[in-house]
Amino acid sequence: MGIMMKYSDWIDDGKEVKEDTCKRVCLVKVTNNDDTSQDLSCLMGPWYYVIKNVLKRYDIKVSYYGISGRDFGATHDIGDIVNADLVIWFTDREYRFHNDTMSPAIEEKVLGRLAEINGVIDGKEIIILSNEPADTLELFRDVVFAGRKPKLHYILESDFVPSIQTLRYYFIKEHLELVNRFLDDGERKYDFCYYGTAKSKNNDGTKSTDERALILRQIRKELGRKRSLYMGSIISNSDRGYRNDSTELMLDLTSANATLCFVWPGREKYVTARYQEALACGMVPLLWKDFDSENTACGDAWLRCRSVGDVLSKVEALRDDEFRKRMVSKLTVDFESKVLPKEHFINECDRMVGKYLI
């Protein structure tokens, strides 16, 4: 009989596995360290949630690179990747490190880690779980792992219907109930709120046709700082930096009437996290042009905006608090009639990933 080892605290359910026969899985986050101690601790939270629950179903030993949990901190031990039979690679901003949109200091650190990993990655089986459509399989194959030959598998957020980001809707609702911050208790200080980054460049560094930064600058010019709240680097004069920990974001997201949902050009039929997050926080998610063009999650034509003027007129209408509440209620009923429970997303992840864990 081989040495018996318990699961890491990250997936501990009291089960024991045989160290000499179980599969070794390394969970990797390179571009920044992620705290997985709470479901809303980071943007990759839905991925960590489903993977945590899937891994409990298999006899495996887990190690972590750039990921911290409740009882352990993030490390960057290349030996964990070397010894892994399978690498699960979480990504949400890889493209930004290859098209000159990150600070030089952070980029240097990331590229240093990638160089070390590339020295041991040939032949490794890697499942890439992508939170960002721009973090494509081609980007990893042709740029991140250029000249290397790992065995790559790729799963994107929209491979779940309507998106794995639907889990953020559940997480936010649960969090707000836990802290007893009901959606309509607090004052809605802002007419409009937006957070994120500009999608100004494609993966190859060329100028993107994405127009969100231009649109949002125009909205800001009309509404000013008193009526709008901007976070992150989406505009040059934003009100504060972006908060990766979404539990800290809730005070901001529950203080605004509306936001605006965008997708990368060419992905108009898909739904992003913004729609679900807005609803969970009692905001009305206005839609830019053909966002969710097939109405997979969205439920009212009134939401669609074709111009900045459309956005501003609807923002003005939503200053009527009773109208906003009615709209949020209607959209929530429609959304919840279309989406499946959390267990569905775990099972879907198991269907996609489980065959590599056996």
Buried (B, 14 or more C-beta within 10 A) or exposed (E): EEEEEEBBEBBEEEEEBEEEEBBBBBBBBBBBBBBBBBBBBBBBBBBBBBBBBBBBBBBBBBBBBBBBBEEBEBEBEEEBBEEBBBBBBBBBBBBBBBBEBBEEEEBEBBBEBBEEBBEBBEEBBBBBBBBBBBBBBEBBBEBBBEEBEBBBBBBBBBBBBBBBBBBBBBBBBBBBEEEEBEBEEEEBEBBBBBBBBBBBBBBEEEEBEBBBBEBBBBBBEBBEEEBBBBBBBBBEEBBEEBBBBBBEBBEBBBBBBBBBBBBBEEBBBBBBBBBBBBBBBBBBBBBBBEBBBEBBBBBEEBBBBEEBEBBBEBBBBBEEEEEBBEBBEEBBEBBEEBBEEBEBBBBBBBEBBBEBBE
